[in-house]
């Protein structure tokens, strides 16, 4: 009898994980302000209609002559407004910027999933590539799963990965070792299987004190990436403060050394 009760409870908990998983992975929130309100006077609001008719909102700024544009895929929480400080650094360095709110996030329609994020990422790259001579792809946390896929499928000049995971399912397996997450997880973001298809220079930046995505993920992804590549690990940085520890100067150095930006 006790075994039966335990089994029923286990099935119920696993079932709840399955039903609630997307709410745990994708966490949109907050109010999306305008670029001007965020201190990005040179940027404008752009609206995209995807191939299936979904409307997405993004921020776009043109690059200065000779500078590439950054295609930025944000993390799983909040919205574009929460990244305004880093966007100001990018634009302030003369780089162009395209950052788009994912489906289901403030300003955009639809519902989030890996499948639509990857498809939208390719469309956004193509849109930006028509307007600039060089595209550098930047992925932040969850966005690294999108960034790796797009970089493997499109001719970017470089790929920057901020606190990347080997796969979202690997994080889930470590968090819920008692659940069959490999069978149940809908959005697995298998970057470890896609990074080998990336031909452009790869920069991976991680924090040694990252307890959300341990730095070992960055090291394993680095080992699987092709050359040229660089791994930067900040000893005292966590998951959310890599920019405060020098991510952008490290990126500028990397892009300069690889002939992407003067």
Secondary structure, 3 states (H helix, E strand, C coil): CHHHHHHHHHHHHHHHHHHHHHHHHCEECCCCCCCCCCCCCCCEEEEEECCCCCEEEEEEECCCCCCCEEEEECCCEECHHHHHHHHHHHHHCCCEEEEECCCCCCCCCCCCCHHHHHHHHHHHHHHHHCCCCCEEEEEECHHHHHHHHHHHHCCCCEEEEECCCCCHHHHHHHHCCCCCHHHHCCCCCCHHHHHHHCCCEEEEEEECCCCCCCHHHHHHHHHHCCCCEEEEEECCCCCCCCCCCCHHHHHHHHHHHCCCCC
